[in-house]
Amino acid sequence: MELQEKVRALNEKKPEGNLRQLEREIEKIDWKIQTTSLPLKEEQDLVNRVRQLEAQLSVQKQTKKLKQKLVELRTEEKTFGTEAKTLHGKLSELAEQSQKFHEKMLEALDKARELQVEADDAHQKYVETKQQAQKLHQQCGEVAEKIRSIRQDLKETADKKQAERQSEIQKELEKRALEKLKRGEKLLWEEFQILAEKGMI
């Protein structure tokens, strides 16, 4: 499975330590940069260290997210497996019923010469059963299309909400960075990047 390969690849380059440890180390270095007067070389080394830690943190987060997705997919796979087993059971029952109907039809054909009226009645029932089956098949197709449409709508709604949330976070970071800049406070690397991209510094 492609998702399992991604998790395996991320695990291979996964750094030691957990998410919280990396976050604490980044916060500690950021605090030192903001509150301590440092030589330019030492400050640049610390900034580079923060970049490395943020990259490691990103790998940790991706790994965690992919593992959660893998668990969800496995749960969904089990659910589908149960549903498939149930449908298979129903299909077997229908096959048995179909076989019985077929046997009855053969008996009716054997009696056709003497019991033409009964044979015609059996044929009419067969036609009605076939029409019902076709109708049910058509309804199943319509339900499947509705499910596909609903899933698509849900995905589009989720994507839209995610985009709106990302935009809100970006605006909040930009606002916070501008306020710190006005107060003459030192910016975090992420805040500096946001303002630089906007051409505000």
Backbone as JSON Lines, residues from 0, in Angstrom:
{"i":0,"aa":"M","n":[0.85,-1.2,0.0],"ca":[0.0,0.0,0.0],"c":[0.88,1.26,0.0]}
{"i":1,"aa":"E","n":[0.49,2.23,-0.83],"ca":[1.3,3.45,-0.97],"c":[1.45,4.18,0.36]}
{"i":2,"aa":"L","n":[0.38,4.23,1.17],"ca":[0.44,4.93,2.45],"c":[1.42,4.27,3.4]}
{"i":3,"aa":"Q","n":[1.45,2.94,3.4],"ca":[2.4,2.23,4.26],"c":[3.84,2.52,3.84]}
{"i":4,"aa":"E","n":[4.06,2.63,2.52],"ca":[5.4,2.96,2.02],"c":[5.83,4.34,2.49]}
{"i":5,"aa":"K","n":[4.9,5.28,2.48],"ca":[5.21,6.64,2.94],"c":[5.58,6.65,4.41]}
{"i":6,"aa":"V","n":[4.79,5.9,5.2],"ca":[5.08,5.83,6.65],"c":[6.44,5.2,6.88]}
{"i":7,"aa":"R","n":[6.75,4.13,6.12],"ca":[8.04,3.46,6.27],"c":[9.19,4.41,5.91]}
{"i":8,"aa":"A","n":[9.0,5.16,4.81],"ca":[10.05,6.09,4.38],"c":[10.27,7.19,5.41]}
{"i":9,"aa":"L","n":[9.18,7.71,5.97],"ca":[9.32,8.75,6.99],"c":[9.94,8.21,8.27]}
{"i":10,"aa":"N","n":[9.6,6.97,8.62],"ca":[10.18,6.37,9.83],"c":[11.7,6.21,9.7]}
{"i":11,"aa":"E","n":[12.16,5.96,8.45],"ca":[13.59,5.78,8.24],"c":[14.37,7.06,8.51]}
{"i":12,"aa":"K","n":[13.78,8.21,8.2],"ca":[14.48,9.48,8.46],"c":[13.9,10.22,9.66]}
{"i":13,"aa":"K","n":[13.1,9.52,10.45],"ca":[12.49,10.12,11.63],"c":[13.55,10.39,12.7]}
{"i":14,"aa":"P","n":[13.67,11.62,13.16],"ca":[14.69,11.94,14.17],"c":[14.31,11.39,15.55]}
{"i":15,"aa":"E","n":[15.3,11.36,16.43],"ca":[15.03,10.91,17.79],"c":[14.23,11.98,18.53]}
{"i":16,"aa":"G","n":[13.52,11.54,19.56],"ca":[12.73,12.5,20.34],"c":[11.31,12.58,19.8]}
{"i":17,"aa":"N","n":[10.41,13.08,20.64],"ca":[9.04,13.18,20.22],"c":[8.68,14.62,19.86]}
{"i":18,"aa":"L","n":[7.43,14.79,19.44],"ca":[6.98,16.12,18.99],"c":[7.18,17.17,20.08]}
{"i":19,"aa":"R","n":[6.79,16.84,21.3],"ca":[6.84,17.83,22.37],"c":[8.29,18.24,22.68]}
{"i":20,"aa":"Q","n":[9.21,17.27,22.63],"ca":[10.62,17.57,22.89],"c":[11.16,18.54,21.84]}
{"i":21,"aa":"L","n":[10.82,18.28,20.56],"ca":[11.28,19.17,19.49],"c":[10.68,20.57,19.64]}
{"i":22,"aa":"E","n":[9.38,20.61,19.97],"ca":[8.72,21.92,20.13],"c":[9.34,22.7,21.29]}
{"i":23,"aa":"R","n":[9.66,21.99,22.4],"ca":[10.27,22.69,23.55],"c":[11.66,23.22,23.2]}
{"i":24,"aa":"E","n":[12.4,22.43,22.41],"ca":[13.75,22.88,22.05],"c":[13.68,24.11,21.14]}
{"i":25,"aa":"I","n":[12.72,24.09,20.18],"ca":[12.55,25.24,19.3],"c":[12.15,26.48,20.1]}
{"i":26,"aa":"E","n":[11.19,26.3,21.04],"ca":[10.76,27.42,21.88],"c":[11.92,27.96,22.72]}
{"i":27,"aa":"K","n":[12.75,27.06,23.21],"ca":[13.89,27.46,24.05],"c":[14.89,28.3,23.26]}
{"i":28,"aa":"I","n":[15.18,27.86,22.02],"ca":[16.13,28.6,21.19],"c":[15.54,29.94,20.76]}
{"i":29,"aa":"D","n":[14.25,29.93,20.38],"ca":[13.58,31.18,20.01],"c":[13.64,32.19,21.15]}
{"i":30,"aa":"W","n":[13.37,31.7,22.34],"ca":[13.41,32.58,23.52],"c":[14.81,33.16,23.74]}
{"i":31,"aa":"K","n":[15.81,32.31,23.54],"ca":[17.2,32.77,23.72],"c":[17.54,33.85,22.69]}
{"i":32,"aa":"I","n":[17.12,33.63,21.43],"ca":[17.38,34.6,20.37],"c":[16.71,35.94,20.67]}
{"i":33,"aa":"Q","n":[15.46,35.86,21.2],"ca":[14.69,37.08,21.44],"c":[15.15,37.83,22.69]}
{"i":34,"aa":"T","n":[15.65,37.13,23.65],"ca":[15.93,37.78,24.95],"c":[17.42,37.97,25.24]}
{"i":35,"aa":"T","n":[18.29,37.44,24.36],"ca":[19.73,37.52,24.63],"c":[20.44,38.23,23.48]}
{"i":36,"aa":"S","n":[21.33,39.11,23.85],"ca":[22.15,39.78,22.84],"c":[23.3,38.84,22.47]}
{"i":37,"aa":"L","n":[23.28,38.39,21.22],"ca":[24.23,37.37,20.79],"c":[25.1,37.88,19.64]}
{"i":38,"aa":"P","n":[26.3,37.34,19.52],"ca":[27.12,37.65,18.34],"c":[26.38,37.16,17.08]}
{"i":39,"aa":"L","n":[26.61,37.86,15.97],"ca":[25.9,37.53,14.73],"c":[26.08,36.06,14.34]}
{"i":40,"aa":"K","n":[27.32,35.56,14.47],"ca":[27.59,34.17,14.08],"c":[26.8,33.18,14.94]}
{"i":41,"aa":"E","n":[26.79,33.44,16.25],"ca":[26.06,32.54,17.16],"c":[24.56,32.6,16.89]}
{"i":42,"aa":"E","n":[24.06,33.8,16.61],"ca":[22.62,33.95,16.33],"c":[22.26,33.22,15.04]}
{"i":43,"aa":"Q","n":[23.13,33.34,14.02],"ca":[22.88,32.67,12.75],"c":[22.89,31.14,12.94]}
{"i":44,"aa":"D","n":[23.82,30.66,13.78],"ca":[23.87,29.22,14.08],"c":[22.58,28.76,14.74]}
{"i":45,"aa":"L","n":[22.08,29.59,15.66],"ca":[20.82,29.22,16.35],"c":[19.64,29.24,15.39]}
{"i":46,"aa":"V","n":[19.63,30.23,14.49],"ca":[18.55,30.29,13.49],"c":[18.59,29.04,12.6]}
{"i":47,"aa":"N","n":[19.79,28.64,12.2],"ca":[19.94,27.44,11.38],"c":[19.49,26.2,12.15]}
{"i":48,"aa":"R","n":[19.8,26.18,13.45],"ca":[19.38,25.05,14.29],"c":[17.86,24.98,14.36]}
{"i":49,"aa":"V","n":[17.22,26.15,14.47],"ca":[15.75,26.19,14.51],"c":[15.18,25.63,13.21]}
{"i":50,"aa":"R","n":[15.79,25.99,12.09],"ca":[15.33,25.47,10.81],"c":[15.42,23.95,10.76]}
{"i":51,"aa":"Q","n":[16.55,23.42,11.24],"ca":[16.73,21.96,11.27],"c":[15.67,21.3,12.15]}
{"i":52,"aa":"L","n":[15.45,21.89,13.32],"ca":[14.46,21.31,14.24],"c":[13.05,21.38,13.66]}
{"i":53,"aa":"E","n":[12.74,22.5,12.98],"ca":[11.42,22.63,12.37],"c":[11.24,21.59,11.27]}
{"i":54,"aa":"A","n":[12.31,21.31,10.52],"ca":[12.24,20.27,9.49],"c":[11.98,18.91,10.13]}
{"i":55,"aa":"Q","n":[12.69,18.64,11.26],"ca":[12.48,17.37,11.97],"c":[11.05,17.3,12.53]}
{"i":56,"aa":"L","n":[10.58,18.43,13.03],"ca":[9.22,18.48,13.57],"c":[8.2,18.2,12.48]}
{"i":57,"aa":"S","n":[8.46,18.74,11.28],"ca":[7.56,18.5,10.16],"c":[7.5,17.01,9.82]}
{"i":58,"aa":"V","n":[8.65,16.34,9.84],"ca":[8.69,14.9,9.57],"c":[7.89,14.14,10.63]}
{"i":59,"aa":"Q","n":[8.08,14.53,11.9],"ca":[7.35,13.89,13.0],"c":[5.83,14.02,12.79]}
{"i":60,"aa":"K","n":[5.42,15.25,12.44],"ca":[3.98,15.51,12.27],"c":[3.42,14.72,11.09]}
{"i":61,"aa":"Q","n":[4.18,14.7,9.98],"ca":[3.73,13.94,8.82],"c":[3.6,12.45,9.16]}
{"i":62,"aa":"T","n":[4.57,11.92,9.88],"ca":[4.54,10.51,10.26],"c":[3.31,10.21,11.13]}
{"i":63,"aa":"K","n":[3.07,11.09,12.1],"ca":[1.92,10.89,12.99],"c":[0.61,10.94,12.2]}
{"i":64,"aa":"K","n":[0.53,11.92,11.28],"ca":[-0.69,12.08,10.49],"c":[-0.93,10.87,9.6]}
{"i":65,"aa":"L","n":[0.15,10.38,8.96],"ca":[0.02,9.23,8.08],"c":[-0.35,7.96,8.85]}
{"i":66,"aa":"K","n":[0.21,7.82,10.06],"ca":[-0.14,6.65,10.87],"c":[-1.61,6.68,11.27]}
{"i":67,"aa":"Q","n":[-2.1,7.87,11.62],"ca":[-3.52,8.0,11.96],"c":[-4.39,7.65,10.75]}
{"i":68,"aa":"K","n":[-3.97,8.13,9.57],"ca":[-4.72,7.83,8.36],"c":[-4.71,6.34,8.07]}
{"i":69,"aa":"L","n":[-3.57,5.7,8.32],"ca":[-3.44,4.26,8.09],"c":[-4.4,3.48,9.0]}
{"i":70,"aa":"V","n":[-4.49,3.91,10.26],"ca":[-5.42,3.26,11.2],"c":[-6.85,3.42,10.7]}
{"i":71,"aa":"E","n":[-7.19,4.64,10.23],"ca":[-8.55,4.89,9.72],"c":[-8.84,4.0,8.52]}
{"i":72,"aa":"L","n":[-7.87,3.89,7.62],"ca":[-8.08,3.08,6.42],"c":[-8.23,1.59,6.77]}
{"i":73,"aa":"R","n":[-7.45,1.14,7.76],"ca":[-7.58,-0.26,8.17],"c":[-8.94,-0.54,8.8]}
{"i":74,"aa":"T","n":[-9.41,0.42,9.6],"ca":[-10.74,0.29,10.2],"c":[-11.81,0.25,9.11]}
{"i":75,"aa":"E","n":[-11.64,1.14,8.13],"ca":[-12.6,1.18,7.01],"c":[-12.54,-0.12,6.21]}
{"i":76,"aa":"E","n":[-11.33,-0.66,6.05],"ca":[-11.17,-1.92,5.32],"c":[-11.91,-3.06,6.02]}
{"i":77,"aa":"K","n":[-11.8,-3.09,7.38],"ca":[-12.51,-4.12,8.14],"c":[-14.02,-3.98,7.96]}
{"i":78,"aa":"T","n":[-14.49,-2.71,7.98],"ca":[-15.92,-2.46,7.82],"c":[-16.39,-2.95,6.46]}
{"i":79,"aa":"F","n":[-15.61,-2.62,5.4],"ca":[-15.98,-3.07,4.07],"c":[-15.94,-4.59,3.98]}
{"i":80,"aa":"G","n":[-14.98,-5.21,4.68],"ca":[-14.88,-6.66,4.66],"c":[-16.13,-7.31,5.26]}
{"i":81,"aa":"T","n":[-16.6,-6.72,6.37],"ca":[-17.82,-7.23,7.01],"c":[-19.02,-7.07,6.09]}
{"i":82,"aa":"E","n":[-19.12,-5.89,5.45],"ca":[-20.23,-5.64,4.54],"c":[-20.18,-6.6,3.35]}
{"i":83,"aa":"A","n":[-18.96,-6.85,2.85],"ca":[-18.81,-7.76,1.71],"c":[-19.25,-9.17,2.08]}
{"i":84,"aa":"K","n":[-18.89,-9.57,3.31],"ca":[-19.27,-10.91,3.77],"c":[-20.79,-11.03,3.87]}
{"i":85,"aa":"T","n":[-21.41,-9.98,4.39],"ca":[-22.88,-9.98,4.51],"c":[-23.53,-10.06,3.13]}
{"i":86,"aa":"L","n":[-23.01,-9.24,2.19],"ca":[-23.57,-9.24,0.84],"c":[-23.35,-10.59,0.16]}
{"i":87,"aa":"H","n":[-22.2,-11.2,0.43],"ca":[-21.93,-12.52,-0.16],"c":[-22.94,-13.55,0.35]}
{"i":88,"aa":"G","n":[-23.24,-13.44,1.66],"ca":[-24.24,-14.35,2.23],"c":[-25.6,-14.19,1.57]}
{"i":89,"aa":"K","n":[-25.98,-12.92,1.37],"ca":[-27.28,-12.64,0.73],"c":[-27.27,-13.14,-0.72]}
{"i":90,"aa":"L","n":[-26.12,-12.96,-1.38],"ca":[-26.0,-13.4,-2.76],"c":[-26.16,-14.92,-2.86]}
{"i":91,"aa":"S","n":[-25.59,-15.63,-1.88],"ca":[-25.71,-17.09,-1.86],"c":[-27.17,-17.51,-1.69]}
{"i":92,"aa":"E","n":[-27.86,-16.78,-0.79],"ca":[-29.28,-17.08,-0.58],"c":[-30.08,-16.85,-1.86]}
{"i":93,"aa":"L","n":[-29.76,-15.73,-2.53],"ca":[-30.46,-15.44,-3.78],"c":[-30.15,-16.49,-4.85]}
{"i":94,"aa":"A","n":[-28.89,-16.98,-4.85],"ca":[-28.51,-18.0,-5.82],"c":[-29.31,-19.29,-5.58]}
{"i":95,"aa":"E","n":[-29.48,-19.63,-4.3],"ca":[-30.27,-20.83,-3.97],"c":[-31.71,-20.65,-4.41]}
{"i":96,"aa":"Q","n":[-32.24,-19.45,-4.11],"ca":[-33.61,-19.16,-4.52],"c":[-33.75,-19.22,-6.04]}
{"i":97,"aa":"S","n":[-32.74,-18.68,-6.73],"ca":[-32.77,-18.69,-8.19],"c":[-32.74,-20.12,-8.72]}
{"i":98,"aa":"Q","n":[-31.93,-20.96,-8.08],"ca":[-31.86,-22.36,-8.5],"c":[-33.21,-23.06,-8.31]}
{"i":99,"aa":"K","n":[-33.85,-22.75,-7.18],"ca":[-35.16,-23.35,-6.92],"c":[-36.18,-22.89,-7.95]}
{"i":100,"aa":"F","n":[-36.12,-21.56,-8.27],"ca":[-37.04,-21.04,-9.28],"c":[-36.79,-21.72,-10.64]}
{"i":101,"aa":"H","n":[-35.5,-21.94,-10.92],"ca":[-35.15,-22.58,-12.18],"c":[-35.69,-24.01,-12.25]}
{"i":102,"aa":"E","n":[-35.56,-24.73,-11.14],"ca":[-36.06,-26.1,-11.1],"c":[-37.58,-26.14,-11.29]}
{"i":103,"aa":"K","n":[-38.24,-25.18,-10.63],"ca":[-39.7,-25.11,-10.77],"c":[-40.09,-24.81,-12.21]}
{"i":104,"aa":"M","n":[-39.27,-23.95,-12.87],"ca":[-39.57,-23.6,-14.25],"c":[-39.44,-24.83,-15.15]}
{"i":105,"aa":"L","n":[-38.39,-25.66,-14.87],"ca":[-38.21,-26.88,-15.66],"c":[-39.39,-27.84,-15.46]}
{"i":106,"aa":"E","n":[-39.85,-27.93,-14.22],"ca":[-41.01,-28.8,-13.95],"c":[-42.23,-28.29,-14.72]}
{"i":107,"aa":"A","n":[-42.36,-26.96,-14.72],"ca":[-43.49,-26.39,-15.44],"c":[-43.41,-26.66,-16.94]}
{"i":108,"aa":"L","n":[-42.16,-26.63,-17.5],"ca":[-41.99,-26.92,-18.93],"c":[-42.34,-28.38,-19.24]}
{"i":109,"aa":"D","n":[-41.98,-29.28,-18.29],"ca":[-42.32,-30.71,-18.49],"c":[-43.83,-30.93,-18.56]}
{"i":110,"aa":"K","n":[-44.54,-30.09,-17.82],"ca":[-46.0,-30.24,-17.79],"c":[-46.68,-29.36,-18.83]}
{"i":111,"aa":"A","n":[-45.87,-28.66,-19.63],"ca":[-46.41,-27.66,-20.54],"c":[-47.46,-28.23,-21.5]}
{"i":112,"aa":"R","n":[-47.19,-29.45,-22.0],"ca":[-48.12,-30.03,-22.98],"c":[-49.51,-30.21,-22.39]}
{"i":113,"aa":"E","n":[-49.56,-30.64,-21.12],"ca":[-50.85,-30.92,-20.5],"c":[-51.38,-29.73,-19.72]}
{"i":114,"aa":"L","n":[-50.49,-28.92,-19.22],"ca":[-50.91,-27.81,-18.35],"c":[-50.44,-26.47,-18.93]}
{"i":115,"aa":"Q","n":[-50.89,-26.17,-20.14],"ca":[-50.45,-24.95,-20.82],"c":[-50.8,-23.69,-20.02]}
{"i":116,"aa":"V","n":[-51.93,-23.71,-19.38],"ca":[-52.36,-22.53,-18.62],"c":[-51.42,-22.28,-17.44]}
{"i":117,"aa":"E","n":[-51.04,-23.38,-16.74],"ca":[-50.13,-23.22,-15.61],"c":[-48.74,-22.74,-16.07]}
{"i":118,"aa":"A","n":[-48.31,-23.27,-17.26],"ca":[-47.02,-22.86,-17.79],"c":[-47.02,-21.38,-18.12]}
{"i":119,"aa":"D","n":[-48.11,-20.89,-18.7],"ca":[-48.2,-19.46,-19.03],"c":[-48.14,-18.61,-17.77]}
{"i":120,"aa":"D","n":[-48.8,-19.1,-16.73],"ca":[-48.79,-18.36,-15.46],"c":[-47.38,-18.31,-14.87]}
{"i":121,"aa":"A","n":[-46.66,-19.44,-14.92],"ca":[-45.3,-19.48,-14.41],"c":[-44.4,-18.53,-15.2]}
{"i":122,"aa":"H","n":[-44.61,-18.48,-16.52],"ca":[-43.8,-17.59,-17.36],"c":[-44.06,-16.13,-17.0]}
{"i":123,"aa":"Q","n":[-45.33,-15.82,-16.76],"ca":[-45.67,-14.44,-16.39],"c":[-44.99,-14.04,-15.08]}
{"i":124,"aa":"K","n":[-44.98,-14.98,-14.12],"ca":[-44.31,-14.71,-12.85],"c":[-42.8,-14.49,-13.06]}
{"i":125,"aa":"Y","n":[-42.22,-15.27,-13.96],"ca":[-40.79,-15.12,-14.26],"c":[-40.5,-13.72,-14.83]}
{"i":126,"aa":"V","n":[-41.36,-13.28,-15.76],"ca":[-41.18,-11.96,-16.36],"c":[-41.27,-10.87,-15.3]}
{"i":127,"aa":"E","n":[-42.27,-11.0,-14.4],"ca":[-42.45,-10.0,-13.34],"c":[-41.23,-9.96,-12.41]}
{"i":128,"aa":"T","n":[-40.72,-11.16,-12.07],"ca":[-39.53,-11.24,-11.2],"c":[-38.33,-10.56,-11.87]}
{"i":129,"aa":"K","n":[-38.19,-10.81,-13.17],"ca":[-37.07,-10.2,-13.9],"c":[-37.2,-8.68,-13.94]}
{"i":130,"aa":"Q","n":[-38.42,-8.2,-14.13],"ca":[-38.64,-6.74,-14.15],"c":[-38.32,-6.13,-12.79]}
{"i":131,"aa":"Q","n":[-38.74,-6.84,-11.73],"ca":[-38.44,-6.35,-10.38],"c":[-36.93,-6.29,-10.14]}
{"i":132,"aa":"A","n":[-36.22,-7.33,-10.62],"ca":[-34.77,-7.37,-10.46],"c":[-34.12,-6.21,-11.21]}
{"i":133,"aa":"Q","n":[-34.61,-5.93,-12.43],"ca":[-34.06,-4.82,-13.2],"c":[-34.32,-3.48,-12.51]}
{"i":134,"aa":"K","n":[-35.51,-3.36,-11.93],"ca":[-35.87,-2.14,-11.23],"c":[-34.96,-1.93,-10.0]}
{"i":135,"aa":"L","n":[-34.76,-3.03,-9.26],"ca":[-33.87,-2.97,-8.09],"c":[-32.44,-2.62,-8.5]}
{"i":136,"aa":"H","n":[-32.0,-3.19,-9.62],"ca":[-30.65,-2.89,-10.11],"c":[-30.51,-1.4,-10.46]}
{"i":137,"aa":"Q","n":[-31.53,-0.87,-11.08],"ca":[-31.52,0.55,-11.44],"c":[-31.5,1.43,-10.19]}
{"i":138,"aa":"Q","n":[-32.31,1.04,-9.19],"ca":[-32.36,1.8,-7.94],"c":[-30.99,1.77,-7.23]}
{"i":139,"aa":"C","n":[-30.33,0.6,-7.26],"ca":[-29.0,0.48,-6.65],"c":[-28.02,1.44,-7.33]}
{"i":140,"aa":"G","n":[-28.12,1.53,-8.66],"ca":[-27.25,2.44,-9.4],"c":[-27.49,3.89,-9.01]}
{"i":141,"aa":"E","n":[-28.77,4.24,-8.84],"ca":[-29.11,5.62,-8.46],"c":[-28.6,5.94,-7.05]}
{"i":142,"aa":"V","n":[-28.76,4.97,-6.14],"ca":[-28.28,5.19,-4.76],"c":[-26.76,5.35,-4.75]}
{"i":143,"aa":"A","n":[-26.07,4.51,-5.54],"ca":[-24.61,4.59,-5.6],"c":[-24.17,5.96,-6.13]}
{"i":144,"aa":"E","n":[-24.88,6.49,-7.12],"ca":[-24.54,7.81,-7.67],"c":[-24.78,8.91,-6.65]}
{"i":145,"aa":"K","n":[-25.87,8.77,-5.87],"ca":[-26.15,9.77,-4.83],"c":[-25.05,9.75,-3.76]}
{"i":146,"aa":"I","n":[-24.63,8.53,-3.39],"ca":[-23.55,8.41,-2.39],"c":[-22.28,9.07,-2.9]}
{"i":147,"aa":"R","n":[-21.95,8.82,-4.19],"ca":[-20.75,9.43,-4.77],"c":[-20.85,10.95,-4.76]}
{"i":148,"aa":"S","n":[-22.06,11.47,-5.09],"ca":[-22.25,12.92,-5.11],"c":[-22.12,13.53,-3.72]}
{"i":149,"aa":"I","n":[-22.69,12.83,-2.72],"ca":[-22.62,13.32,-1.33],"c":[-21.18,13.33,-0.85]}
{"i":150,"aa":"R","n":[-20.44,12.25,-1.16],"ca":[-19.04,12.2,-0.75],"c":[-18.23,13.34,-1.38]}
{"i":151,"aa":"Q","n":[-18.54,13.62,-2.66],"ca":[-17.84,14.71,-3.35],"c":[-18.15,16.05,-2.69]}
{"i":152,"aa":"D","n":[-19.45,16.25,-2.35],"ca":[-19.85,17.5,-1.68],"c":[-19.15,17.65,-0.34]}
{"i":153,"aa":"L","n":[-19.1,16.54,0.42],"ca":[-18.44,16.58,1.73],"c":[-16.96,16.91,1.6]}
{"i":154,"aa":"K","n":[-16.32,16.33,0.58],"ca":[-14.89,16.59,0.37],"c":[-14.66,18.05,0.01]}
{"i":155,"aa":"E","n":[-15.51,18.58,-0.88],"ca":[-15.35,19.99,-1.28],"c":[-15.56,20.92,-0.09]}
{"i":156,"aa":"T","n":[-16.56,20.59,0.75],"ca":[-16.82,21.41,1.94],"c":[-15.65,21.38,2.9]}
{"i":157,"aa":"A","n":[-15.1,20.18,3.11],"ca":[-13.95,20.04,4.02],"c":[-12.74,20.79,3.49]}
{"i":158,"aa":"D","n":[-12.51,20.68,2.16],"ca":[-11.37,21.38,1.55],"c":[-11.53,22.89,1.7]}
{"i":159,"aa":"K","n":[-12.77,23.38,1.52],"ca":[-13.02,24.81,1.63],"c":[-12.78,25.31,3.06]}
{"i":160,"aa":"K","n":[-13.26,24.54,4.04],"ca":[-13.06,24.92,5.44],"c":[-11.58,24.92,5.8]}
{"i":161,"aa":"Q","n":[-10.86,23.92,5.28],"ca":[-9.43,23.85,5.56],"c":[-8.71,25.06,4.99]}
{"i":162,"aa":"A","n":[-9.1,25.45,3.76],"ca":[-8.46,26.61,3.12],"c":[-8.76,27.89,3.9]}
{"i":163,"aa":"E","n":[-10.01,28.0,4.37],"ca":[-10.39,29.18,5.15],"c":[-9.61,29.23,6.47]}
{"i":164,"aa":"R","n":[-9.44,28.09,7.09],"ca":[-8.71,28.03,8.35],"c":[-7.25,28.43,8.14]}
{"i":165,"aa":"Q","n":[-6.64,27.92,7.07],"ca":[-5.26,28.25,6.77],"c":[-5.11,29.76,6.54]}
{"i":166,"aa":"S","n":[-6.11,30.34,5.85],"ca":[-6.06,31.78,5.58],"c":[-6.16,32.58,6.88]}
{"i":167,"aa":"E","n":[-7.03,32.12,7.8],"ca":[-7.19,32.81,9.08],"c":[-5.89,32.74,9.9]}
{"i":168,"aa":"I","n":[-5.28,31.57,9.89],"ca":[-4.02,31.41,10.63],"c":[-2.95,32.34,10.05]}
{"i":169,"aa":"Q","n":[-2.88,32.4,8.71],"ca":[-1.88,33.26,8.05],"c":[-2.1,34.72,8.42]}
{"i":170,"aa":"K","n":[-3.37,35.14,8.42],"ca":[-3.68,36.54,8.77],"c":[-3.34,36.83,10.22]}
{"i":171,"aa":"E","n":[-3.61,35.88,11.09],"ca":[-3.32,36.06,12.5],"c":[-1.81,36.19,12.74]}
{"i":172,"aa":"L","n":[-1.04,35.34,12.06],"ca":[0.41,35.41,12.18],"c":[0.94,36.74,11.64]}
{"i":173,"aa":"E","n":[0.35,37.17,10.52],"ca":[0.78,38.45,9.93],"c":[0.46,39.6,10.88]}
{"i":174,"aa":"K","n":[-0.74,39.56,11.48],"ca":[-1.13,40.62,12.41],"c":[-0.21,40.64,13.63]}
{"i":175,"aa":"R","n":[0.08,39.48,14.17],"ca":[0.95,39.38,15.33],"c":[2.35,39.89,15.03]}
{"i":176,"aa":"A","n":[2.84,39.54,13.82],"ca":[4.18,39.97,13.42],"c":[4.25,41.49,13.28]}
{"i":177,"aa":"L","n":[3.21,42.08,12.68],"ca":[3.18,43.55,12.51],"c":[3.15,44.25,13.87]}
{"i":178,"aa":"E","n":[2.37,43.7,14.79],"ca":[2.3,44.31,16.13],"c":[3.65,44.25,16.82]}
{"i":179,"aa":"K","n":[4.33,43.11,16.7],"ca":[5.66,42.98,17.31],"c":[6.66,43.93,16.66]}
{"i":180,"aa":"L","n":[6.51,44.09,15.32],"ca":[7.4,44.98,14.59],"c":[7.2,46.42,15.04]}
{"i":181,"aa":"K","n":[5.94,46.8,15.24],"ca":[5.64,48.16,15.7],"c":[6.19,48.4,17.09]}
{"i":182,"aa":"R","n":[6.16,47.37,17.91],"ca":[6.65,47.52,19.29],"c":[8.17,47.37,19.37]}
{"i":183,"aa":"G","n":[8.78,47.07,18.22],"ca":[10.23,46.93,18.19],"c":[10.71,45.6,18.75]}
{"i":184,"aa":"E","n":[9.81,44.63,18.83],"ca":[10.2,43.33,19.35],"c":[10.8,42.46,18.24]}
{"i":185,"aa":"K","n":[11.58,41.49,18.65],"ca":[12.25,40.61,17.7],"c":[11.23,39.63,17.11]}
{"i":186,"aa":"L","n":[11.31,39.41,15.81],"ca":[10.38,38.52,15.13],"c":[10.92,37.09,15.1]}
{"i":187,"aa":"L","n":[9.99,36.15,15.15],"ca":[10.35,34.76,14.91],"c":[10.65,34.6,13.42]}
{"i":188,"aa":"W","n":[11.36,33.54,13.1],"ca":[11.71,33.32,11.7],"c":[10.46,33.2,10.83]}
{"i":189,"aa":"E","n":[9.46,32.49,11.33],"ca":[8.23,32.32,10.57],"c":[7.54,33.67,10.34]}
{"i":190,"aa":"E","n":[7.54,34.53,11.39],"ca":[6.91,35.85,11.27],"c":[7.69,36.72,10.29]}
{"i":191,"aa":"F","n":[9.01,36.63,10.35],"ca":[9.85,37.39,9.42],"c":[9.55,36.98,7.98]}
{"i":192,"aa":"Q","n":[9.43,35.68,7.73],"ca":[9.16,35.19,6.38],"c":[7.82,35.72,5.85]}
{"i":193,"aa":"I","n":[6.78,35.71,6.72],"ca":[5.45,36.17,6.31],"c":[5.5,37.62,5.85]}
{"i":194,"aa":"L","n":[6.13,38.47,6.67],"ca":[6.2,39.9,6.33],"c":[7.08,40.13,5.1]}
{"i":195,"aa":"A","n":[8.12,39.33,4.97],"ca":[9.01,39.48,3.81],"c":[8.26,39.12,2.52]}
{"i":196,"aa":"E","n":[7.48,38.06,2.58],"ca":[6.71,37.64,1.4],"c":[5.67,38.69,1.01]}
{"i":197,"aa":"K","n":[5.14,39.39,2.0],"ca":[4.14,40.44,1.75],"c":[4.8,41.76,1.36]}
{"i":198,"aa":"G","n":[6.13,41.82,1.44],"ca":[6.86,43.04,1.13],"c":[6.68,44.13,2.17]}
{"i":199,"aa":"M","n":[6.43,43.7,3.43],"ca":[6.2,44.67,4.49],"c":[7.46,45.04,5.25]}
{"i":200,"aa":"I","n":[8.55,44.32,4.97],"ca":[9.82,44.68,5.6],"c":[10.92,44.57,4.54]}
